[in-house]
Amino acid sequence: MIEPVSARVLTPEWAPSVIPAPYDSLTPDEHAQHLADNPDSFAHVAGLPAESFGHPSEHLRHAARSTEALERLIGLGAFGATRSPGLYVQRVEADGHAQHALLGGVRLSSIELRPHEDTQPGRVHGLAVHFTEVGRMSSPVVVTAPRLSMVSEVIDATLAAAEASTPSRPLLDTKTTDGARVTLWPAVVGGGDGASVGLDGPLYIVDGHHRVAAARQAGFSHVLVACVPTDELYLGSFDRELSELDMMPRRVVELLRGRCDVTEVPDAAAARPAEPGWIGMGVAGHWFRVRRHDTAPSGDAPPILNPATLLDAAFVHDFVLGEIFGVTSASDPRINFRPTTVGAAPAPVTIMLAPVPLGSVFEVADFGGVMPPKTTYFLPKARSGLLLVRC
C-alpha cells in the first residue's frame, strides 16, 4: 500500500527559491556555487558533500547544519502547517519531458523495495545520521512497477479534477531555478481523504537506493516515495570522465581492440551510442565507436546467470575502467559521472553508454543482482523541498 502522509507543504511564494536543481545534474563546483548564490535553497538541508562519505566524524556536523537550515526555512514561513494525512500527485516538466508521480508513504516492513544498484556504506551512514538528526524526509524515493493500475487511476482522477476546476488550484505550480516546472495537487482517491492505494506486487527503486538503506539504518518505519508509471519514465545515462590519461592513446586503442571492434569517428556526436551493445570513447581528443566482441557462453560453458554481468556498464566498469585505467571504485578522485543532459567540458578520457532498457532494470532486481554505480539515469529527476514528512 502507498499510505497517506502528514506533511508540511512548501508555500507557493517560497517555491522558486527553495526547490533546488537535482544534485546529480551539478558538478561539485556548480553545487557549491548554487549554495553560495541561493541561501534559501533546500540543498542546504539535503546536502551531504561527497568528500564526507569516508569520514563519519563529519556526518554529525553536516546533519546539524541541515537541521539548522531546515529550522530557519520553517521559521521564515517557507512551509505551511502540517496537513491532515493524504496523498499527492506531482508533475515535473524538465528536459523536454513531463512526468507524473503519486507521492505517499511506504511501510518498510510490509512492502518490498527491490534495488538494482549497490550502495556506498559511507554515504548510507551519512544519510542515516542526517535522517536521525533532522527527523524528516523530503527527497522522495522514486519507485515504479510493471503493474500500477490503481496508481495510474489516482493520477488520472486527480488531473481530471484539476482540469475541471475553474480555475485549477494546485497547491504548488512553480518554476525552479534550473528551469523545471513543478506542480503539486492533493490526490483524488476513490476511498476519500486518508485512503491508501493498493499495489499489485513489489516496487522497484528507480532513484534513492541510498535513502532506502539509510532510512532502514536510522530506524524509520516509512519512506516517502514518488511512484511513477513505467510509461512516464524516460531513461538517460551517465558519461564517465577521467581526469588523467597516463598512457599513449594508441595503447588504449590496442587494449580495446583485444576485446572489441573499434572504429574512429569524427566527433563526440558520432561516437554517442544510440542503443545497448555500443560504447562511445573519447581519448585525448580522438573519438571512437566501440562494440564488444560476442561474449555469449559457448555450448560447453555454464550459462551466465546474473543479468547484470551482461550490461555494457559492467564491461566498462570491469575491463575499460578497471583493467585499462586502474579505476576500480566510483569514489576514485580521477573519475567523474556526468548525466548526458549536462554540458561537457573536454576531458582526457570520456566513456559514453546508451541508456539501459527498463526491462533490464527489472531483470537485475528480480535476480537480486546489482549494476555498477551510475548505470541508470531516469528523467525528469524528482525534486526535494516540496513536502516535509516525519517518518
C-alpha positions in Angstrom: 0.0 0.0 0.0 1.0 3.6 -0.6 -0.2 5.3 2.6 -1.2 8.9 3.3 1.4 11.1 4.9 1.1 14.1 7.2 3.2 16.7 5.6 4.1 20.4 5.6 3.8 21.7 2.0 6.1 24.3 0.6 4.3 27.6 0.2 4.0 29.0 -3.3 5.8 32.3 -2.7 8.9 30.4 -1.4 8.9 27.6 -4.0 11.0 29.2 -6.7 13.9 29.9 -4.3 13.6 26.7 -2.2 13.4 23.9 -4.8 16.9 23.1 -5.9 18.2 21.5 -9.1 18.8 17.8 -8.9 22.1 17.0 -7.1 23.2 14.7 -9.9 22.9 17.5 -12.5 25.6 19.7 -10.9 29.3 19.3 -10.7 30.8 19.7 -7.2 31.9 23.3 -8.1 28.4 24.1 -9.5 26.8 22.7 -6.4 29.0 24.9 -4.2 28.2 27.9 -6.3 24.4 27.1 -6.1 24.7 27.0 -2.3 26.5 30.3 -2.3 24.1 32.0 -4.7 20.8 30.6 -3.1 20.8 30.9 0.7 17.2 29.6 0.8 17.7 26.6 -1.4 16.7 23.2 0.1 20.1 22.0 -1.0 21.4 23.5 2.3 19.1 20.9 4.1 19.5 17.9 1.8 23.2 18.3 1.0 25.8 15.7 2.0 29.2 16.5 0.5 30.7 13.6 -1.4 34.0 14.2 0.3 32.4 13.4 3.7 31.3 9.9 2.8 34.5 8.3 4.1 34.7 10.5 7.2 32.0 9.5 9.7 33.2 12.2 12.1 31.9 14.8 9.6 28.4 13.3 9.3 27.0 14.7 12.6 28.4 18.1 11.9 26.7 18.2 8.4 23.5 16.8 9.9 23.5 19.6 12.5 23.9 22.2 9.7 21.0 20.6 7.8 18.8 20.8 10.9 19.7 24.5 11.4 19.0 25.2 7.7 15.6 23.5 7.9 14.5 25.2 11.1 15.5 28.5 9.5 13.2 27.9 6.5 10.3 26.8 8.7 10.8 29.8 10.9 10.7 32.1 7.8 7.3 30.5 6.8 8.6 28.6 3.8 6.4 25.6 4.8 2.8 25.7 5.9 1.3 24.0 8.9 1.1 20.2 8.9 -1.8 19.0 6.8 -4.1 16.1 7.5 -2.8 12.7 6.2 -3.2 12.5 2.4 -1.6 11.5 -0.9 -0.3 13.9 -3.5 0.1 14.0 -7.3 3.2 15.7 -8.6 4.1 16.7 -12.2 7.7 17.6 -13.1 8.3 19.1 -16.5 12.0 19.2 -17.4 14.5 18.0 -20.1 11.7 18.0 -22.6 9.5 15.5 -20.7 6.6 15.6 -18.3 6.3 13.0 -15.6 3.6 12.4 -13.0 4.0 10.6 -9.7 1.9 9.6 -6.7 3.5 10.8 -3.5 2.9 9.0 -0.3 4.5 6.7 2.3 5.6 3.1 2.1 6.0 1.0 5.2 9.4 -0.6 5.1 8.2 -3.7 6.9 5.4 -4.6 4.5 6.5 -3.5 1.0 9.4 -5.0 -0.8 11.6 -2.3 -2.4 13.8 -4.1 -4.9 17.1 -2.4 -5.7 19.2 -2.7 -8.8 22.3 -0.7 -7.8 24.8 -1.1 -5.0 25.3 1.5 -2.3 28.4 3.1 -0.7 28.5 2.4 3.1 29.9 5.8 3.9 27.1 7.6 2.1 24.5 5.4 3.7 25.9 6.1 7.1 26.0 9.9 6.4 22.4 9.9 5.3 21.3 7.8 8.3 22.9 10.3 10.6 21.2 13.1 8.6 17.7 11.3 8.9 18.2 10.7 12.6 19.2 14.3 13.3 16.7 16.0 11.0 13.8 13.5 11.6 12.1 14.1 8.3 12.2 13.2 4.7 11.7 15.5 1.7 13.6 13.9 -1.1 11.3 11.0 -2.3 12.5 7.6 -3.3 11.4 7.2 -6.9 9.8 3.8 -7.5 7.9 2.0 -10.3 6.5 -1.4 -11.1 5.2 -3.1 -14.3 1.6 -3.0 -13.0 0.4 0.1 -11.3 -3.2 0.3 -12.3 -4.5 1.8 -9.1 -1.7 4.4 -9.0 -2.5 5.4 -12.6 -6.2 5.7 -11.8 -5.5 8.1 -8.9 -3.2 10.2 -11.1 -5.7 10.3 -13.9 -8.6 11.2 -11.5 -6.5 14.0 -9.9 -5.6 15.5 -13.2 -9.2 15.3 -14.5 -10.4 17.1 -11.3 -7.8 19.7 -11.8 -8.9 20.2 -15.4 -12.5 20.6 -14.3 -11.7 23.3 -11.7 -12.2 26.8 -12.8 -9.5 27.9 -12.3 -7.4 24.9 -11.4 -6.0 25.4 -7.9 -2.9 23.2 -7.3 -1.1 23.5 -4.0 2.0 24.5 -6.0 2.7 25.5 -9.6 6.2 26.9 -9.9 9.3 27.2 -12.0 12.6 26.2 -10.3 16.0 27.8 -10.5 17.1 25.4 -13.2 14.0 26.0 -15.4 11.8 23.0 -14.5 8.1 23.4 -13.8 6.8 21.6 -10.7 3.1 21.2 -9.9 1.5 19.6 -6.9 -2.1 18.6 -6.2 -3.8 16.8 -3.3 -4.6 13.3 -4.8 -8.2 12.4 -5.6 -8.5 8.9 -4.1 -11.6 6.7 -4.5 -11.8 5.9 -0.8 -11.7 9.6 0.1 -9.2 11.6 2.1 -6.9 9.4 4.1 -7.3 6.4 1.9 -4.4 4.2 0.8 -3.7 3.0 -2.7 -3.1 -0.7 -3.3 -0.2 -2.3 -5.2 -0.1 -5.5 -7.3 3.4 -6.6 -6.2 6.8 -5.3 -5.2 8.1 -1.8 -6.0 11.4 -1.3 -7.9 13.7 1.5 -6.8 14.3 3.9 -9.7 16.2 6.6 -7.7 17.0 6.6 -4.0 18.9 3.4 -3.2 21.0 5.2 -0.5 17.9 6.8 1.0 16.2 3.5 1.5 19.3 1.9 3.1 19.8 4.9 5.3 16.1 5.0 6.4 16.4 1.4 7.5 19.7 2.2 9.4 18.0 5.2 11.0 15.1 3.0 12.2 12.4 4.8 10.1 9.2 2.9 9.7 8.3 4.6 6.4 9.9 6.2 3.5 8.5 8.9 1.3 8.0 7.7 -2.3 7.2 9.1 -5.7 5.5 6.2 -7.6 5.8 6.7 -11.4 4.1 4.6 -14.0 6.6 3.0 -16.3 5.3 4.7 -19.4 6.4 8.1 -17.9 10.0 7.0 -17.1 12.5 8.4 -19.5 15.9 6.7 -19.5 19.1 8.6 -19.9 22.7 7.7 -19.0 25.8 8.9 -17.3 29.1 9.6 -19.1 32.2 8.6 -17.3 35.0 11.2 -17.4 38.6 10.6 -16.3 40.8 13.5 -15.4 44.1 11.7 -16.1 45.5 9.6 -19.0 48.8 8.1 -18.1 49.4 6.1 -21.3 49.6 6.8 -25.0 46.2 7.0 -26.7 47.2 4.3 -29.2 47.9 1.9 -26.4 44.3 2.4 -25.1 43.0 1.6 -28.6 45.3 -1.5 -28.8 43.9 -2.8 -25.5 40.3 -2.1 -26.6 40.9 -4.0 -29.8 41.7 -7.1 -27.9 38.1 -7.3 -26.7 36.2 -5.1 -29.1 35.7 -3.8 -32.6 36.9 -0.2 -32.6 36.2 2.5 -35.3 37.4 6.0 -35.2 34.8 8.7 -35.9 34.9 12.4 -36.4 33.5 13.7 -33.1 31.6 13.1 -29.9 28.2 13.2 -31.6 29.2 10.4 -34.0 30.6 8.3 -31.1 27.4 8.7 -28.9 25.8 5.2 -28.7 22.1 5.0 -29.7 21.5 1.5 -28.4 22.9 -1.0 -26.0 25.9 -3.0 -27.3 27.8 0.1 -28.4 30.1 2.3 -26.3 31.5 5.7 -27.2 35.0 6.6 -26.3 36.9 9.9 -26.3 40.7 9.5 -25.8 42.9 12.6 -25.9 40.6 14.4 -28.4 40.1 11.3 -30.6 36.6 9.7 -30.8 35.7 6.0 -31.3 32.7 3.8 -31.6 33.3 0.6 -29.7 31.4 -2.7 -30.0 32.3 -5.6 -27.7 33.1 -9.0 -29.2 30.4 -11.6 -28.8 30.6 -12.8 -25.1 27.8 -15.3 -25.2 28.8 -18.5 -23.5 29.6 -21.5 -25.7 27.6 -24.7 -25.6 30.1 -26.3 -23.2 30.3 -23.3 -20.8 27.8 -22.8 -18.0 25.2 -20.2 -18.7 25.7 -16.7 -17.3 23.0 -16.4 -14.6 23.5 -12.8 -13.3 22.0 -10.5 -15.9 24.0 -7.5 -14.6 27.2 -9.0 -15.9 25.9 -8.7 -19.5 25.4 -4.9 -19.3 27.7 -2.5 -21.2 28.2 -0.7 -17.8 29.6 -3.9 -16.3 32.1 -4.3 -19.2 33.1 -0.7 -18.8 33.4 -1.0 -15.0 35.4 -4.2 -15.0 37.5 -4.0 -18.2 37.7 -0.4 -19.5 37.9 1.4 -16.2 39.3 -1.4 -14.1 41.9 -3.2 -16.3 42.9 -0.5 -18.7 42.8 2.6 -16.5 43.1 1.1 -13.0 39.9 2.8 -11.7 38.1 0.2 -9.6 35.9 2.4 -7.3 33.3 5.1 -8.0 34.9 7.2 -5.3 38.2 7.3 -7.1 39.1 11.0 -7.5 40.1 10.5 -11.1 36.5 9.7 -12.2 33.5 11.9 -12.6 30.0 10.8 -13.6 28.0 13.3 -15.6 24.5 13.0 -16.9 24.3 13.2 -20.7 21.8 16.1 -20.3 24.6 18.3 -18.7 27.1 20.1 -20.9 30.5 18.6 -21.0 34.0 20.1 -20.7 36.9 18.4 -22.6 38.3 15.5 -20.6 41.3 13.3 -21.2 39.0 10.3 -21.4 35.2 10.2 -21.9 33.2 7.0 -21.9 29.6 7.1 -23.2 26.9 4.4 -22.7 23.4 4.0 -24.2 20.5 4.0 -21.7 19.8 0.7 -20.0 16.4 -0.7 -21.1 13.8 -0.7 -18.3 13.3 -4.4 -18.7 17.0 -5.0 -17.8 16.4 -3.0 -14.6 13.5 -5.3 -13.6 15.5 -8.4 -14.6 18.5 -7.5 -12.5 16.4 -6.5 -9.5 14.4 -9.7 -9.7 17.6 -11.7 -9.8 18.9 -10.0 -6.7 21.9 -8.6 -8.6 23.3 -5.1 -8.6 24.5 -2.9 -11.5 27.7 -0.9 -11.4 27.5 2.6 -10.0 25.7 5.2 -12.2 24.4 2.6 -14.6 20.9 4.2 -14.8 19.7 7.7 -15.0 15.9 8.4 -15.1 14.3 11.7 -16.2 12.9 14.0 -15.1 14.5 13.9 -11.7 12.4 14.1 -8.5 12.7 17.3 -6.6 13.4 17.9 -2.9 11.7 20.5 -0.7 8.1 20.2 -1.8 7.0 18.2 1.3 8.3 17.7 4.8 7.3 14.3 6.2 8.2 12.7 9.6 9.0 9.0 9.0 
